[in-house]
Amino acid sequence: MCIQRANYLRGNKSVAIRERKEQRVSRYDEISVVAQSEQPARNNPLYLRPTKDGLTQMAKIHLIEGPVGAGKSTYVAELRKQHAAPGFILDAWFVRLYSPDRPATNLMEWYIARKERCLDQIWETAKEILDAGHDVVLELGLVERTSRERFCTQALGAGYELTIYLLDAPRDIRRERVRKRNLEKGSTYAMNVPDAFFEMASDHWQPMDEIEREMYDVRVISYPDELEPAKT
């Protein structure tokens, strides 16, 4: 990754993108045995679904990512309606499974230790739905580039279609959204997010660079409160 980023910073964009793609292909090879055992046949009628024009297409993963307070949960709800698909939001699962044990201190360490368990179970459940021919909408809190790349490799390597919706907004706007959500506890409220946790989570977010956007089907959504999901 360091060599790729150095090439990118020196202006060798095409070289950096090619190197990242070659690494991704290598990772596909590493998981090919597992992926082939999990991947349904592409002509399986349960795996394909009809479109309005009578054709068929594979069930798709709609992955929403962005920093805390970017409007991801709101966008999940919109995509669920648009695609008649179930939605899986990491924080909602986290609250249901672990909220009673939430500590008063060292919250970030406690959170990270349990996050992977939620992600594993969400993925197993999502695969069953995809294999039955239905889209899924996921919001998984993949704030690091390595975690996003790992998930994309896993999903694409298993034969699923994937679109990533990248949401963002200025930090001060996101902070006020989170404070308002804490007070109102509306439909997108999952857990209380103190200012200190908001700042830590915001610092932890690694934005998608141009290389990452070139590698995958990424749709950038700005100020999602003012936009509706793109028609797909």
N, C-alpha and C positions, 0 to 999 in steps of 0.2 A: 504494500500500500504506500510506503514512503517513497519508493521509486516512482510510482504512478503519480503521486501528488507533486513530486519534484518536476516531473515532465510537464504536468499540467501548468504549474506556476511558471515554467520557462516558456510557455506558449505552445508546447507540443501536445495540443489537445487530442489530436487523432491518435497519437502514440499512447497517451494515457488511457483513453477509452478502449483501445484495442487490447492493452495489457489487462485492464479490469475484466473485459469480456472473456479473455483467454483464461483468466483465473476462474471465472464463473463456469466456463465449460469444463474445466478441470474438476470443479466441485461436483458438477453433474455426474461426471464419470465415477467419482467416489461413492455417490449415493445411488448409482444406477441399479444395482441389484435390489436394494430395498424399494426404490421407486417403482421398478417394474412389477414387483410383487404386489404393490399397493394400487397401481394404476389400472383403472377399469379400461376395457377395450373401447376405442374411440367410436366404434359403431354400436356399442351397447345402447339400446333404446332408453335405458334408465339413466344413462350418462349424458345423452343428448336431449335437448328440449326444443320444441317448435318455436319459431319466430312468427311475427305477424304476416310475413310474406310466404309462409309455408315451408321455409327452409329450417334446418336444424343447426344448433350451435351448442358448444359445450357450456356447462354451468361455469360461472365465473366467480372469482373472489374479488370483492370490492374492498380494498384496504385503505382506511383513512388514517393518516398520520399527521402530526404537527405538535408544537409545544403546548403546554398546559394553558387552557383558556383560549385556545384558537377557534373554538366552536365545533370541535369534532363530534361531540355527542348529538348536537343539533343536526349536523350533516348526516350522521348515521340514520337518524329518524327519517330524513328526507329520502335517502337512498333506499331505505327499507320500503317505503311507500312506492317509490318509482319502480323497483324491481320485484316487489312482492316477495321479499327475502327476509329471513331471520337475521337479527343483528346480535353481535357478540361484542360487548364492551368490557375491556379488562377490569376497569374500576368497579363495575357493577358486580362482576363475579367475585372480585377481591373482597368487597364489602360483605357479600353474603357468606363467604367462606371464612374470612379472617377478622372481620370488624370487631367481634367481641373480645379478641385478644390484642387489640391495638394498644401499644404502649404509649406512655406519656412522653418518653424521650427516645432518642436514637431511632426516629421514625423512618429515615431513609434506609438504614441498614436492615431494619425489620421488613420493610417493603420489598427491597430487592431480593431478599432471601426467599420470599414466598411468590414472587412474580412468576418465576419459571414454572412453578407447579400449575398456576392458572393457565399460562400459555399452552402448556402441554395438553391440558384437558380441553381447552377451547379448540385446539387444532384437531384433536381426535374427534370431537363432536362435529366440527365443521366438515371434516372429510366425509362423514356418514351422510350429511345433508347434500354435499356436492355430488357424491356418488349416486344419490337418488335423483339427480338431475335438477337441483335447485341452486340458485345463487346464494351466496352468503355475504354479509356486510360485517367487516371486522374492524375494530378499533383496539389495537393491541399495545399501545404505548411503546413502540419500538423507537426509542429516542436516540439510540446510537446507530451509526452507519453499519457497524458490524452485525448488530442484531437484525436490522432491516435486510441486509444482504443474506444473512443466514436464513431468514424466513422466505425471502424470494427464491432462493436456491431450492429450498425444501418444496415450496408450492409449485414452481415451474418444473422442477425435476420430477414431481409426482404426476405431471401432465395436466395441471389445472391452468386455466386462463386467469390472468391477474391484471387488475388496474389499480394503481395507487393514486389516491386523491390527497394532495399535499395542501394543508391549511396553515395559515399563519396570520398574524396581526402584530402591530407594534406592542412592545412589552407593557407599556402603561395601559393600553386598552385591554389587554388580556388580564392584567392585574385587577382592574376594575370589574371586569366580567366575573372573575372568580369571587371577588368580595361580594358582589351582588348575588351570585349563585349561593354562596354560603348563607346569606340572610334569607333569601326567598325560598330556598329548598324546593325548587320547581321540578319539572319533569326530567331535567338533565342532571339533577343533583344526585351524586352517589356518596360522597363523603366530604367532610369539612376539610378545606385546604387552607391552613394558616399562611400568613404572608411569608414566614420563614421557609415553609415547605415550597411555596410557589417560587420563591427566588432560587432555591436549590434545584428544583425541577427545571426551571427555565435555563439555568446555567448548564444543566446536564444535557439539554437538547442539542443535537448536532444536526444543523440544517443540511438538506440534500444539496450537494454540489452539482455542477453541470455534468460531471461524469456519471453520477448516479442517475440523474434524470435521463441521460442518453441511453442507459442500459435497460431501463424498464419503461412500461407504459405509465407515465406519470402525468397527472393533470393538476396543474397548480390552481388552487382556489384562493382568491384574495377576498378578505372581508366577507366571510360566508354568511353573515347576518343579512347581507344585501343581495345575495345570489341564490339561485336555485340550482340543483345539480344539473350538470350537462346531460343532455339526452344521449343515451347510448343504446 
